[in-house]
């Protein structure tokens, strides 16, 4: 029995480390990905309670840079935010407001040998028109054996636009098949939804493609098998958050809360690419975002199909 287990384990390692070569000649230049974030998997239901994301990515044949692996991406998303007091109607107790967001994000990115540049612009609606409250009530009543959040005094309807930019610099510390990589990624956001500066550090361990075509940064252009995990740490200086403080240009919603300007975020990712299929699992943790609230953690699940 022990010998059979060792043979099975050895076969699995060989298939992961060596078996990717039969797929190296296949190149998928487009991808559709569905991602779901939810803290219910960790037995909580508060703050950033749920997120649904539908992404379309494609490789640009003729880009704007010299030698960069360029991509364009469209993302449709719906995000749900609730206070921790989901069964209370006393808004004085709320540590943040009910808020729903639905929006579109378009993003251009270029990956090089050791660095990556991303620029995005978003537009969306916060408030009852986002459909977030109705969706969460349906989700709880239909699929979950728990009481649905009451959704009283939700943030009022308002339109938001934002610009996002990031630059990633990467260092390879050890080669494949058991590679080690380190990266640092400054991020900036400016707009009516978010204003912040962030610096994120990443450590990656395992078999991974080059920067311009790896699942680690949602890149296409290579079908070589990848399997690795990532550790993340980020510090964000937040100047404004429209889903806590209300619309930057004025908001008469009844529940607005004071922002915490220092935010720390931790994360763990496990990623696997196999024959045009991308599988992602992640855990996220962040410190309190508003005065009176607590820290938060949630799970990310995603599947991408290349074609």
PyMOL commands that set and color helices and strands:
alter all, ss='L'
color gray80, all
select helices_A, chain A and resi 2-17+19-23+40-42+91-93+128-130+132-143+211-213+215-217+242-245
alter helices_A, ss='H'
color red, helices_A
select strands_A, chain A and resi 30-38+47-59+69-82+99-111+115-126+158-174+179-191+194-207+226-241+262-274+277-286+296-306
alter strands_A, ss='S'
color yellow, strands_A
deselect
rebuild
show_as cartoon
